[in-house]
């Protein structure tokens, strides 16, 4: 065993726990610890350089160690970070986010996505005086008892009022509306569906409009969990892409280019309820993170980062799909191009996906087999070309492996055969 992993197993339950665990990707290939990063690359604890298509699971949007963001944070650190009171930067950041987001009249800050998604459902319940929350089957909203992927340590009654339905299934949605009439406080949605162990799914044309109209009719609050996608698809929030007007929106990850901060923005009619919900944390007013967030938002808007990520992601998607087709492999990158999720057709066991991402990791390209990827502003043409080149090697190796192990069933048929 890797000596650092061995040490971690003695000191920490689960060794490396949560979504960053190498056990969830490729235990023998994926790095376990990292020591340094710059742009779109990082160095693991063994000194290997990796081309990164996970971007710290979405927190890196401008490039690791971006000098402007670092300068803003360090400048603030020389004065203070956490004090008895917030600094005026909290007001500056709230003002900036509200000005970007046409439906929002107020903002609060925390550290993690779970903090603000949980706060949002509390605000919705307080405003409506209703208990029930609708969400999408398989969606991820954090690790609080009401939404954690695992049920370990969670009482059944903590989820008694959470009701799920499949993405894009409006019939099931209407059934829940009818069944729980006047009991539903809110629905919580992501801009697109990004379940683990499955391809990403975009909303059907009538999905968001129908949900929005129905919720308005029934007084149900709409919460947009934009933690993962926020500011990658549009600098004013992902709802601008998908023509949705939420009552509450949650942001994090890319908000400060890796500095820890999250935010919940809300509509004016929810202000009184928001004031009544007690919400606090000792480090939530960290001034360095707020300074980093202000610098990050300025750079995202000034340089039109979402458009750049879309263009680079589209180029990567088209190139990888063409390479796969040359090897008669039914492969695609699903979801928005800026947040690509790899997928092979006719791969119910996920063997192809697992093998391909393993082969990519052997080429020192880090892409998780069961989580959507992320692009950042440091994925220049040079990096994209390098990823394409290394992917070509991985596809060729995958085809060779499949031909040797399953000569009569592989490759999967495609239109190119």
Protein Blocks (a to p, Z undefined) as FASTA:
>chain_A
ZZklmmmmmmpghiigcjllmklmmmmlmcfbdfbdehjaccdfkopacddfklnnopam
nbghifklmmmmmmmmmmomcdfbdcfklmmmmmmmmmmmmkbcbdcddfbfklmmmmmm
mmmmmmnopabdcddehiaebjbfklpfbfghiafklmmmgccddehilklmmmmmmmmg
okafbdcddfbdcdehiacddddfklmmmmmmmmmmnopacdddfklmgoklocnbjklm
nopacfbdcdefjlnoopacddddddfklmmmmmmpgcddfklmomklmmmmmmmmmmmm
mnommlmmmmmmmmmmmmmmmmmmmnopacddedjfklccdddehilnommmmmmmmmmm
mnopacdfkbccdddfklcfklmmmmmmmmmmmmmmmmmmmmmmmmmlpccddfkZZ
